[in-house]
């Protein structure tokens, strides 16, 4: 199962950079809410790239690691 932060970062990249969403807006919003609800217990190498303010706004304003870009490309290649 995919980590919620991975899913959020991938969905953000697909939406904001590629302008081609991989999940619905409702799923994206729910993912942000889930991350916020479990913020203190989540551990992920990209957590430091997020902020609670970004999650509350339902956006991502940072740079995307190459692994996120590659994960979106890989996802698109198998669907």
N, C-alpha and C positions, 0 to 999 in steps of 0.2 A: 504494500500500500504506500502511496506517495505521501511524503511529509507535507503538512499544510503550508509551510513556508515555501517549499519547492513549488507546490501547486500555485501559490499566490504569485511568486516571482515569474514563473512561466506564463501564467495568465496575463500578468501585467505587461510583460514583454510582447506577447502576441497582440494584445490590445493597443498599447500605447506606441510601440515601435513599428510593428508590422501592420497595424490597422486591420487585423484579421483574428478576431477572438477565437479561443479554443474552448471556452466555457461561457455560459450565459452570464449576464449581469447579475442575476439573482444568485447564482452559484459563487461568483466572485465576491459579492457582498457577504455571503454566508461564510466563505473562507476567511475573510478579514475578521468577521465577528468571532469565529472559532479561535483564530490566533490570539485575538485580544482576550478572550475568556481564559485562555491557557498560557498567556504570555510568560508568567513566572516559572512555568514548568517545562516550557519548550526549549529544546537545545538543538541548534542548527548552525552550520558554519556561516550562513548568510543572515542570521538574525540581526546582527549589528547593522545591517544595511536598512533595516526597517525601523520605523518609530511608531509609537502608539498613535501619534497625530496623523501619520500617513494612513494607517489602518482605519482610523475613525473616519477619515475623509474618503476612504476607498480609492486611494491612488498610490502611486509609487513615483518618487521624484529623483531617484538615485541612478547610478550607473548599474548596468547589468553585467554580472560576471560572464565570462565566455561559456562556462558550463551551463548557464541558464539558456543562452542563445542556442547552444548545441542541443540541449534537451528539447527545446521547442522544435528545432529542425528535425530531430530524430522522431519526436512524437508525430509530426506532420507526415513523415515518410511511412509510418506504419498504419495511419488511419485512412 
